[in-house]
Amino acid sequence: MPDTAPARSSERMPRWVWRAVAIFWLGAVAALAVRDMWASLYPLFILLLVSLFLSLAIEPGVNRLSRRGWRRGTATSVILVGVLLAFLAFLIAIGALVGQQIADLLGNSEKYVNNTVRFLNDNFGTHISTEKVVKSINDPDGAVQRFIKSQQGKVVDLSVTALGVLVKALSVMLFTFYLVADGPKLRRSICSRLSPERQRRVLDTWELAIEKTGGYLYSRALLAGLSGLFHWIVLEALQTQAPLALALWVGVVSQFLPVVGTYLAGALPVVITFIDSPTKALVVLILVLVYQQLENYLFLPRITARTMDLHPAIAFGSAIAGAAVLGAVGAILAIPGAAMLQALLSNTGARHEVIESQLTSIAPKVTRRDRKRLKHPAEHPLPEEAAAPDQADGST
């Protein structure tokens, strides 16, 4: 009997085990609750993120109008209405273009089929029968007619989706209005709970975010304008259908949709032009590729150097990361976010002089004038500013 009591006491479970089990299950329940809450609040988080981006983008314009005597609420409303009208004009132009092309394609399907089959047979040596293709398209049990019938029942779903997008757009506009119109009050409320040193850091970071986001939007808008103007001239010269709408599509999509925007933007005018004339479509494709090279090597470096200095590899990687996390919204917002983060990191920490090495040497940029001067130094002398130091050294 005396030996059994110690054995029972040794078999008892320690008290900390029960606490660990309780903490584990409480943590698991809390994690599940947070996950469900995050899933419910995720759409609101996206709306707030887009609103914050828009507020940072239009803040410089509102501040400029406010310094001229405008009330912040009025200035914010005017700029937001302008942005909304521009966006609606873009959607109406693209919607009218798509509707016109669908109606034209359905009304002249046999003509387009004949042109396409003739082009393929003449240039690629194929032997496609036009009659068989037209018969397969008009066959009620064929794949084309079945696809058209399946899409007719989705009109209601499309209307509901459009209504949801409209509600989200109005919510974004409302959040953006309050973030910008009451921006000084919001910043004073935040800074009132911080020490003076932290207030300076918060305000400097906020100002940097406004500068980088505004610079990103300005550079994209300028590049979109140049791209739209170039493609409008090309499409107008080729006498394609709806050249202005197609030019707007190429300019906006190629600049504001990173990574894949260039390919999506160029695909639509090529496809629409191909329906009318395959030869014109080939010309459009070549000119789209030519302009892309001009933009990458001529326009883009000069514009972004003045607005948002961001390495192309960082921009590409941030766009992919943003798309993986938040989809298309993340891809658009990731680039100004990366620029702001790069600017913040560049202002922190100590910097030292870099030692000379082959791995760190940067070749000076040689212009066309420099190359001519090297070939013919007598015909292209140095300017007075560059020759002045040598003359001064010689006189001393």
C-alpha positions as CSV (number, residue, x, y, z in Angstrom):
1,M,0.0,0.0,0.0
2,P,2.7,2.6,0.8
3,D,4.3,2.0,-2.6
4,T,1.2,2.7,-4.7
5,A,0.7,6.3,-3.6
6,P,3.9,7.7,-5.1
7,A,3.1,5.8,-8.4
8,R,-0.3,7.5,-8.7
9,S,1.2,11.0,-8.0
10,S,3.9,10.4,-10.6
11,E,1.3,9.5,-13.3
12,R,-0.6,12.7,-12.9
13,M,-0.4,15.1,-15.9
14,P,1.5,18.4,-15.2
15,R,-0.7,21.5,-14.9
16,W,1.1,23.3,-17.7
17,V,-0.1,20.7,-20.2
18,W,-3.7,21.7,-19.6
19,R,-2.8,25.3,-20.0
20,A,-1.0,24.6,-23.3
21,V,-3.9,22.6,-24.6
22,A,-6.3,25.5,-23.7
23,I,-4.0,28.1,-25.3
24,F,-3.7,26.0,-28.4
25,W,-7.5,25.6,-28.9
26,L,-8.2,29.2,-28.1
27,G,-5.5,30.2,-30.6
28,A,-7.0,27.9,-33.3
29,V,-10.5,29.3,-32.7
30,A,-9.1,32.9,-32.9
31,A,-7.3,32.1,-36.1
32,L,-10.4,30.7,-37.7
33,A,-12.4,33.8,-36.6
34,V,-9.8,36.1,-38.0
35,R,-9.7,34.2,-41.3
36,D,-13.5,34.4,-41.6
37,M,-13.5,38.1,-40.7
38,W,-10.7,38.8,-43.2
39,A,-12.7,37.0,-45.9
40,S,-15.7,39.2,-45.2
41,L,-13.7,42.4,-45.0
42,Y,-11.4,41.7,-48.0
43,P,-13.6,43.6,-50.5
44,L,-13.7,46.6,-48.1
45,F,-10.0,46.5,-47.8
46,I,-9.6,46.6,-51.6
47,L,-11.9,49.6,-51.8
48,L,-10.0,51.4,-49.1
49,L,-6.7,50.6,-50.8
50,V,-7.9,52.0,-54.2
51,S,-9.3,55.0,-52.4
52,L,-6.0,55.7,-50.7
53,F,-4.2,55.5,-54.0
54,L,-6.6,57.9,-55.7
55,S,-6.4,60.3,-52.7
56,L,-2.6,60.4,-52.9
57,A,-2.8,60.9,-56.7
58,I,-5.2,63.8,-56.7
59,E,-3.8,65.5,-53.5
60,P,-1.3,67.7,-55.4
61,G,-4.1,69.1,-57.6
62,V,-6.4,69.7,-54.7
63,N,-3.6,71.5,-52.8
64,R,-2.8,73.7,-55.8
65,L,-6.4,74.7,-56.1
66,S,-6.7,75.2,-52.4
67,R,-3.7,77.7,-52.4
68,R,-5.6,79.7,-55.1
69,G,-8.6,80.2,-52.8
70,W,-10.7,77.1,-53.6
71,R,-12.4,75.2,-50.8
72,R,-10.9,71.7,-50.4
73,G,-14.3,70.1,-50.7
74,T,-15.1,71.9,-54.0
75,A,-11.6,71.3,-55.4
76,T,-11.8,67.6,-54.6
77,S,-15.3,67.3,-56.1
78,V,-14.2,69.0,-59.4
79,I,-11.2,66.7,-59.8
80,L,-13.1,63.6,-58.9
81,V,-15.9,64.5,-61.3
82,G,-13.3,65.1,-64.0
83,V,-11.7,61.7,-63.4
84,L,-15.1,60.0,-63.4
85,L,-16.1,61.7,-66.7
86,A,-12.9,60.7,-68.4
87,F,-13.3,57.1,-67.2
88,L,-17.0,57.0,-68.4
89,A,-16.0,58.4,-71.8
90,F,-13.4,55.7,-72.1
91,L,-15.9,53.0,-71.2
92,I,-18.5,54.4,-73.6
93,A,-16.0,54.6,-76.5
94,I,-14.9,51.0,-76.0
95,G,-18.4,49.7,-75.4
96,A,-19.6,51.4,-78.6
97,L,-16.6,50.0,-80.5
98,V,-17.3,46.4,-79.3
99,G,-21.0,46.7,-80.0
100,Q,-20.4,48.0,-83.5
101,Q,-17.9,45.3,-84.3
102,I,-20.2,42.5,-83.0
103,A,-23.1,43.9,-85.1
104,D,-20.9,44.3,-88.1
105,L,-19.4,40.8,-87.7
106,L,-22.9,39.2,-87.4
107,G,-24.3,41.1,-90.4
108,N,-21.3,40.5,-92.7
109,S,-20.1,37.2,-91.4
110,E,-19.9,35.5,-94.8
111,K,-17.9,38.4,-96.3
112,Y,-15.3,38.2,-93.5
113,V,-15.2,34.4,-93.7
114,N,-14.5,34.6,-97.5
115,N,-11.8,37.2,-97.1
116,T,-10.1,35.3,-94.3
117,V,-10.2,31.9,-96.1
118,R,-8.9,33.5,-99.3
119,F,-6.0,35.1,-97.4
120,L,-5.1,31.8,-95.7
121,N,-5.3,29.8,-99.0
122,D,-3.3,32.4,-101.0
123,N,-0.5,33.0,-98.4
124,F,-0.1,29.7,-96.5
125,G,-1.0,27.1,-99.2
126,T,-4.1,25.8,-97.4
127,H,-7.2,24.4,-99.1
128,I,-10.0,25.5,-96.8
129,S,-13.5,25.3,-98.3
130,T,-15.5,28.5,-97.8
131,E,-18.8,26.8,-98.1
132,K,-18.0,24.3,-95.3
133,V,-16.9,27.1,-93.0
134,V,-20.1,29.1,-93.6
135,K,-22.2,26.0,-93.2
136,S,-20.6,25.1,-89.9
137,I,-21.1,28.7,-88.6
138,N,-24.8,28.7,-89.5
139,D,-25.4,25.2,-88.3
140,P,-27.9,25.4,-85.3
141,D,-26.2,22.5,-83.7
142,G,-22.7,23.7,-84.4
143,A,-20.2,25.1,-81.9
144,V,-20.6,28.7,-83.0
145,Q,-24.4,28.8,-82.7
146,R,-24.4,26.9,-79.4
147,F,-21.9,29.5,-78.0
148,I,-24.1,32.4,-79.1
149,K,-27.2,30.8,-77.5
150,S,-25.3,30.1,-74.3
151,Q,-24.3,33.8,-74.0
152,Q,-27.8,35.1,-74.5
153,G,-28.8,33.9,-71.0
154,K,-25.9,35.8,-69.4
155,V,-27.4,39.3,-70.0
156,V,-29.0,39.4,-66.6
157,D,-25.7,38.3,-64.9
158,L,-23.8,41.0,-66.8
159,S,-26.3,43.6,-65.8
160,V,-26.0,42.6,-62.1
161,T,-22.2,42.6,-62.4
162,A,-22.2,46.1,-63.9
163,L,-24.5,47.3,-61.1
164,G,-22.1,45.9,-58.5
165,V,-19.1,47.6,-60.2
166,L,-21.0,50.9,-60.2
167,V,-21.7,50.6,-56.5
168,K,-18.0,49.9,-55.8
169,A,-17.0,52.8,-57.9
170,L,-19.3,55.2,-56.0
171,S,-17.9,53.8,-52.7
172,V,-14.4,54.5,-53.9
173,M,-15.3,58.0,-54.9
174,L,-16.9,58.6,-51.5
175,F,-13.9,57.3,-49.5
176,T,-11.5,59.3,-51.7
177,F,-13.5,62.5,-51.3
178,Y,-13.3,62.3,-47.5
179,L,-9.6,61.3,-47.5
180,V,-8.7,64.4,-49.6
181,A,-11.3,67.0,-48.5
182,D,-10.6,66.3,-44.8
183,G,-6.9,65.5,-45.3
184,P,-5.5,68.2,-43.1
185,K,-7.9,67.3,-40.3
186,L,-7.0,63.6,-40.6
187,R,-3.3,64.4,-40.4
188,R,-3.7,66.7,-37.5
189,S,-5.7,64.0,-35.6
190,I,-3.0,61.5,-36.2
191,C,-0.1,63.8,-35.4
192,S,-1.8,65.0,-32.2
193,R,-1.0,61.6,-30.6
194,L,2.7,61.6,-31.6
195,S,5.8,63.3,-30.4
196,P,7.2,66.1,-32.6
197,E,10.0,63.9,-34.0
198,R,7.5,61.2,-35.0
199,Q,5.2,63.8,-36.4
200,R,8.0,64.9,-38.8
201,R,8.6,61.3,-39.9
202,V,4.9,60.7,-40.5
203,L,4.4,63.9,-42.5
204,D,7.6,63.3,-44.5
205,T,6.5,59.8,-45.3
206,W,3.0,61.1,-46.3
207,E,4.5,63.8,-48.5
208,L,6.8,61.3,-50.1
209,A,3.8,59.0,-50.8
210,I,1.9,61.9,-52.4
211,E,4.9,62.8,-54.6
212,K,5.6,59.3,-55.8
213,T,1.9,58.4,-56.4
214,G,1.2,61.7,-58.2
215,G,4.4,61.2,-60.2
216,Y,3.4,57.7,-61.2
217,L,-0.1,58.9,-62.3
218,Y,1.4,61.9,-64.2
219,S,3.9,59.8,-66.1
220,R,1.4,57.1,-67.0
221,A,-1.1,59.7,-68.2
222,L,1.6,61.4,-70.3
223,L,2.7,58.1,-71.8
224,A,-0.9,57.1,-72.5
225,G,-1.4,60.4,-74.3
226,L,1.6,59.9,-76.5
227,S,0.7,56.3,-77.2
228,G,-2.9,57.2,-78.0
229,L,-1.8,60.0,-80.4
230,F,0.6,57.8,-82.3
231,H,-1.8,54.9,-82.7
232,W,-4.6,57.3,-83.7
233,I,-2.5,58.7,-86.5
234,V,-1.6,55.2,-87.6
235,L,-5.2,53.8,-87.5
236,E,-6.6,56.9,-89.1
237,A,-4.0,56.6,-92.0
238,L,-5.0,53.0,-92.5
239,Q,-8.7,53.9,-92.5
240,T,-9.6,51.4,-89.8
241,Q,-13.0,51.4,-88.0
242,A,-13.3,53.5,-84.9
243,P,-9.6,54.7,-84.9
244,L,-10.1,57.1,-81.9
245,A,-11.7,54.4,-79.7
246,L,-8.9,51.9,-80.6
247,A,-6.2,54.5,-79.9
248,L,-7.7,55.3,-76.5
249,W,-7.8,51.6,-75.7
250,V,-4.1,51.1,-76.6
251,G,-3.0,54.2,-74.7
252,V,-4.9,53.6,-71.5
253,V,-4.5,49.8,-71.2
254,S,-0.8,49.7,-72.2
255,Q,0.1,52.2,-69.6
256,F,-2.2,51.5,-66.6
257,L,-2.1,47.7,-66.8
258,P,1.4,46.6,-66.1
259,V,3.3,43.6,-67.6
260,V,0.5,42.2,-69.8
261,G,-1.1,45.6,-70.7
262,T,1.0,46.1,-73.8
263,Y,0.0,42.8,-75.3
264,L,-3.7,43.2,-74.5
265,A,-3.7,46.7,-75.8
266,G,-2.1,45.8,-79.1
267,A,-4.2,42.6,-79.6
268,L,-7.6,44.4,-80.0
269,P,-6.7,46.7,-83.0
270,V,-4.8,43.9,-84.7
271,V,-7.8,41.5,-84.4
272,I,-10.4,44.2,-85.5
273,T,-8.2,45.2,-88.4
274,F,-7.6,41.6,-89.4
275,I,-11.3,41.1,-89.8
276,D,-11.4,43.9,-92.4
277,S,-8.0,43.3,-94.0
278,P,-5.2,40.9,-92.9
279,T,-2.6,43.1,-94.6
280,K,-3.6,46.1,-92.6
281,A,-3.5,44.0,-89.5
282,L,0.1,43.0,-90.2
283,V,1.0,46.7,-90.7
284,V,-0.7,47.6,-87.4
285,L,1.1,44.8,-85.6
286,I,4.5,46.0,-86.9
287,L,3.8,49.6,-86.0
288,V,2.6,48.6,-82.5
289,L,5.9,46.8,-81.9
290,V,7.9,49.7,-83.3
291,Y,6.2,52.2,-81.0
292,Q,6.8,49.9,-78.1
293,Q,10.6,50.0,-78.7
294,L,10.4,53.8,-79.1
295,E,8.6,54.1,-75.8
296,N,11.0,51.8,-74.0
297,Y,14.2,53.5,-75.2
298,L,13.1,57.1,-75.8
299,F,10.0,58.3,-74.0
300,L,9.9,56.1,-70.9
301,P,13.4,56.9,-69.5
302,R,13.0,60.7,-70.0
303,I,9.5,60.9,-68.5
304,T,10.1,58.6,-65.5
305,A,13.4,60.4,-64.8
306,R,11.3,63.5,-64.0
307,T,8.4,61.8,-62.2
308,M,9.2,58.4,-60.7
309,D,12.8,57.1,-60.7
310,L,12.2,53.3,-60.4
311,H,14.4,50.5,-61.8
312,P,12.6,48.5,-64.6
313,A,13.4,45.2,-62.8
314,I,11.9,46.5,-59.6
315,A,8.8,47.7,-61.4
316,F,8.4,44.4,-63.2
317,G,8.9,42.4,-60.0
318,S,6.6,44.5,-57.9
319,A,3.8,44.3,-60.6
320,I,4.0,40.5,-60.6
321,A,4.0,40.4,-56.8
322,G,1.1,42.8,-56.5
323,A,-0.9,40.8,-59.1
324,A,-0.2,37.6,-57.2
325,V,-1.4,39.1,-53.9
326,L,-4.3,41.4,-54.9
327,G,-4.9,40.6,-58.6
328,A,-5.2,43.4,-61.2
329,V,-5.6,46.1,-58.4
330,G,-2.4,45.0,-56.8
331,A,-0.5,45.0,-60.1
332,I,-1.6,48.7,-60.6
333,L,-0.9,49.8,-57.1
334,A,2.4,47.9,-56.6
335,I,4.5,50.2,-58.8
336,P,3.9,53.5,-56.9
337,G,4.2,51.5,-53.7
338,A,7.6,50.1,-54.7
339,A,8.7,53.6,-55.7
340,M,7.7,55.0,-52.3
341,L,9.5,52.1,-50.5
342,Q,12.6,52.6,-52.6
343,A,12.6,56.3,-51.8
344,L,12.2,55.6,-48.1
345,L,15.0,53.1,-48.0
346,S,17.3,55.4,-49.9
347,N,16.9,58.1,-47.2
348,T,17.7,55.7,-44.3
349,G,21.0,54.3,-43.2
350,A,24.6,55.5,-43.7
351,R,26.2,55.7,-47.2
352,H,29.9,55.3,-48.0
353,E,32.1,56.0,-50.9
354,V,32.2,53.1,-53.4
355,I,35.7,51.8,-54.2
356,E,36.8,51.7,-57.8
357,S,36.4,48.3,-59.4
358,Q,35.5,46.7,-62.8
359,L,32.3,45.5,-61.2
360,T,31.2,49.0,-60.1
361,S,32.4,51.2,-63.0
362,I,29.7,52.8,-65.0
363,A,30.5,53.9,-68.6
364,P,29.6,57.5,-69.3
365,K,26.8,58.1,-71.7
366,V,28.1,58.9,-75.1
367,T,25.8,61.1,-77.2
368,R,25.7,61.5,-80.9
369,R,27.6,64.8,-80.7
370,D,30.4,63.1,-78.7
371,R,30.8,60.4,-81.3
372,K,31.1,63.0,-84.0
373,R,33.6,64.9,-81.9
374,L,35.7,61.8,-81.5
375,K,35.7,61.1,-85.3
376,H,36.3,64.7,-86.4
377,P,37.7,66.8,-83.5
378,A,38.5,69.8,-85.8
379,E,35.0,70.1,-87.1
380,H,33.3,69.7,-83.7
381,P,35.4,71.5,-81.1
382,L,34.6,71.4,-77.4
383,P,32.1,74.0,-76.1
384,E,33.4,77.0,-74.2
385,E,32.2,75.6,-70.8
386,A,34.3,72.5,-71.2
387,A,37.3,74.3,-72.6
388,A,37.4,76.9,-69.9
389,P,38.9,74.7,-67.1
390,D,41.7,73.6,-69.4
391,Q,42.5,77.2,-70.3
392,A,42.4,78.2,-66.6
393,D,44.8,75.4,-65.7
394,G,47.2,76.4,-68.4
395,S,47.2,80.1,-67.3
396,T,48.1,79.1,-63.7
